[in-house]
Amino acid sequence: MKGFEHVLSPFRIGSIEVKNRLELAPHCSSLGSPDGFVTKELIAYYQSVARGGTGIVTIGETPVDYHYAKRHEYLLNISDERIVSGLCYLAEAVNRYGAKLSMELSHAGAMQMHGGEAIGPSPVSPKIEYMLAKAQGREKTKVIEMTQGMIDDVIDSFATAAERCLYAGLEMIMLHGAHGHLISQFLSPNHNKRVDEYGGSLENRARFVLELLAEIRKRVGNKIAIEYRISATDKDPGGMGEEETLEFAKMIEDKIDLLHVSTGTMNNPDASLLMIAPTYCPHCTNVHYAERFKKELSVPIATVGSISDMQSAESIVAEGKADIIVMARAIIADHQIVNKTMRGENIEVRPCLRCNQCTLRTRNCVPLRCTVDPTIGRETDYSTILPAPKKKKVAIAGGGPAGMMAALTASSRGHEAVLFEKSAALGGNLIVASGPDFKDDMKKYLEWLVRQVNKDSNVTIKLETEATPEKIKAENPDAVIIAVGADPLVPEALVKGRNNVVLAGDVHVDKATTGETVVVAGGGLTGCEVALHLAQNGKKVTIIDMLDMKTLTVDTPRAFVTMLNENGVRFLTEVRIDEITDSGVTIIDKTLKRVNIPADTVVLSFGYVPRSGVVDTFRNIVPDTYFIGDCRKPNDLFQAIHDAFNIAVEI
C-alpha cells in the first residue's frame, strides 16, 4: 500500500463509507439473460471484481423501462419486480468482500433501440435522428415529444427501480445523465425544443431532473447513495457546454451524493476519443474537467476516462483533482488490480491495451471478453485454474504472444513447459505491433508478458533456438504446441527488383526508413497504424486499398480514422495496384482508369500468411499436438491469447 495511501483510503459517500477510492465504471457485459435477468455468469463476473479489492462495483447501463428505455440487448430488466431475487444474490456476492454494489439506471430516450416511435423531450433534428438510427443499425426512428403522462411514468420508473435496488441490498445507484441519454436530452438545448415548463431556459430544462431526484429521495431517502453521471460538455454543436453544465451541477449538488464527470455525447461519434479513448489517445482524458468541478462544487467528484493504472489514480486523488477514480477497462484487464497494489505488487498488474475489444463485443450483443485476460466473462469456468491430475511436459515452438500465453497457462496447471524461440528475444510479431510511439499500452503489455514468463519456474526458455521436429522430440514431451506465427504477405511479382518497397512491420520497428512521400498499400489496421506513425513524423501519406471505405474501416475504431484525417492521411479506396515503379504506384480504379500516384516509398501492408510449410513438419510428433495463433489462422492478439489459453488450460 506504500505510495498509494490516497487512492486506497476509505471515503464517505452520502450515508455509506467505501473502503477505497476505486470504482468499476458502468459498462455493458452482455452476461444477463435474454429476458434481462441475473445469471450465474453475471454474478461470477462482478464477484471476481469485488474479490480483487475494488471498492465500488457498478452494474452497467440498466434501462428503467425494458421495452422503451434500452439501447442494447442483454441488459438487466429492473422494470420487472422479479429481478429483485437475482439482484439479492448478486449483492451478496459483491458485499461479502467489503465492496459496495451500485447500478447505473438509464433511459435511452430518442436513442432507444426499437424501430417505430421513441420518446424524447421533443423531436430532434432529422440529421441527428438519422445518425442515431444508422449508428445503432436500425431503421429510422420517429421521435415523439413526451406528454406530461409520459414524463410522470418515466420518473416513476426511475424511482421504482431505485426502490428495487434498495430491496435487493444495493447501497448505491447511479443516474445516467450523460452521453446523450434521456436525462441529458432534456438538458440539451440541441435536443430539447419544448415550449412548456420543461423547455427553454436552463431552469426549465433541468426541471425533469429535479423532479426525478425529488421522487427518488421521497422513495428511498438517504438509505441509498445517489451517484449522478454528467458530460462536462456534450462536444456537440448546440448542446451543453462546460459553463452551463457547471451551472446545472450547482442546481443538483445538494440532492446527490457523488458527481461523475465524463464528457461527450453519442450524437457526436468523434467524442468517443474522450469517452472511451483508444490506445492511440492520451490517458486521463477528462481529469481536467473533474478538477474544475471539484474546485467549484461541494459534492464529492468522481473522474472517469482512460485512467489505466494505479499510479495515475493515486496522483489524481493526492493532488485533489477528484475524490473517486472510476475505471472499467483497467479493472477488466486485471480484477486483482487493488489487491496487487495493496501487497506492493503493482508491477504485477496486467496492463490494459485500451484496444476496446471489451466494449466493441458487448455493443454487438456478444458476451464480455478481454484480449489480455481470457478468463474474463468466463469466471464460472475459470475463476480458479485447477491443477492437472497428472503433471506433463509441454514443448512449445514459438515465443510470440500465443507461445508465451500457452507456457504460462500450462504452468498454472502444474505442467513443465519448454519454450523455443528462434530469435534473441521473446515477443514475435507483438514486438512489431508495439513499435509506434502511440502503442505504449502494447509495449507495457509485452514487457509484462515477457516478465511473467521469465520469472515462472515451471517454464524453461530456449532463445536463439529454432524449434525443429528433432529438437522437440529430444525433449520427450507429452504434448506439443506449435505457435510459429505467420509471415508478411509479399506479392513478389510487384516488388521484384524494387528498392523503394518496404514492409509495414519493418517501418514500425525502425528497420526501414521511408522518403517524404509514402504510399501505404493495404488499409487494414496495421496499414492505418503505420500511416499514422509516418504522418505524425511529418510524412505525406496516402493509403490505397481494394475495399470501399465503409468496409475497409468496419474494424477500425472511428476515433482512429478521425486521427488519420487530422494528420492529413489520404485514402484512395476501391483501387488495385497495377504496378510499382521507381516513382510511385500505378493503380486501376473501379472505372478501369489507370492513375499514377507519386511516392518516394511504398509500404506493403497486405496482411500475413501462416507458415504452413513449417507447421507441416511438426505434425504427428506426439498424439497431443496443437496449432495455435497466427500459424493456424492469421488474426489479432485477442485470438492468439485466447487460442493459447483454450488449448493449454485443457492439457
Secondary structure, DSSP 8 states (H G I E B T S, - for coil): -TT-TTTTS-EEETTEEESSSEEE-------S-TTS---HHHHHHHHHHHHTT-SEEEEEEEESSTTTS-SSSS---TTSTTHHHHHHHHHHHHHTTT-EEEEEEE--GGG-SSSSEEEESS---HHHHHHHHHHTTS---EEEE--HHHHHHHHHHHHHHHHHHHHHT--EEEEEE-BT-HHHHHH-TTT----STTSSSHHHHTHHHHHHHHHHHHHHTTSSEEEEEEES---STTS--HHHHHHHHHHHTTT-SEEEEE--BTTSGGGHHHHS--TTS-SSTTHHHHHHHHHH-SS-EEEESS--SHHHHHHHHHTTS-SEEEESHHHHH-TTHHHHHHTT-GGGS-------HHHHHHHTT-----SS-TTTT-HHHHSS----SS--EEEEE--SHHHHHHHHHHHHTT-EEEEEESSSSS-THHHHHT-SGGGHHHHHHHHHHHHHHHH-TTEEEEET----HHHHHHT--SEEEE---EEE---HHHHTT-SSEEEHHHHHTTSS---SEEEEE--SHHHHHHHHHHHHTT-EEEEEESS-HHHHTTTS-HHHHHHHHHTT-EEEESEEEEEEETTEEEEEETT--EEEEE-SEEEE---EEE-HHHHHTTTTSSSSEEE-GGGTS---HHHHHHHHHHHHTT-
